[in-house]
Amino acid sequence: MNAARTEYNIEEIGHAINYWLAHEQADPLSIGPNARALADIYGVMLYQRRGAVAVVQLTAKQAEALTIALHQLPLL
């Protein structure tokens, strides 16, 4: 039985950002909303030198973007 996920590491978040950069339409000088939501937490993690972030610290949008990207779910 799989236990509920409690955290994501910085590599997973970076992978998810790259997924959204490849799959989201955005203006040439900006990134899409899902990549931006994940970049926000990624930047904080880099600044604070954290290797992981607890799921409870993520917004609903960040958690959804991570779930879709890491499980390569169909885009809605």
N, C-alpha and C positions, 0 to 999 in steps of 0.2 A: 504494500500500500504506500503510495507517495504522500509524503508529508507536505504541508503547505509551504510554499516558498517564503523565506523570511528576509532575504536580501539579494541584491544583484551586485556583481563586481564591475569594476570600471571597464574591463575588457568587453563584457557583455553590453554595456551601455554604448561603448564606442562602436561595436558591431551593429547595434540597433540604429545608431545615427547614420552609419554608412548605408544601411538598408533603406532608410527613409530618404536619404539624399538621392539614391538611385531610383526610387519609386514615387516620389512626390513631385508634382509640378510646382515650380516656383519661378519668380522673376530671376533673371540672370545674376543679379547682385544680392539675392537673399536666399534663405532656405525656407522650406515649407514648415507648417505649424507643428507637425510631429517631430521633425528633426530639431526644431527650435526648442520644444518642450524638453527634449532629452539633453540638448546642449546646455540648457540652464543648469540641470543637476550635474552634468559632466564637468562644467566649469567650476562649480562649487566644490566638487570632489577633488579636482586638481588643486585648487587654491588651498583647501584644507588638508591636502595630502592623504586623502582617504582612499582605500582600496575597494571599499564596498559601501553600499547605502542600504538601509533597511527599507523594506517594502512600505512600512507605515509612514515613512518620510516622503514618499512619492505622491504627487497629485494623481487624481483619477486618470487624467490625460496621459501622464508619463507612464503609469502602470499599463494602460491599454496599448500605448505605442510600443512599449517593451514586449508585451505579450505577443502582439501581432508580428513584430520584427523577428523575435527570437524563435518563434514557432512557425514563421513564414506562413501565417494564416492568409486567406484570401482578403484582398483589400475591399472595403465596403464602398 
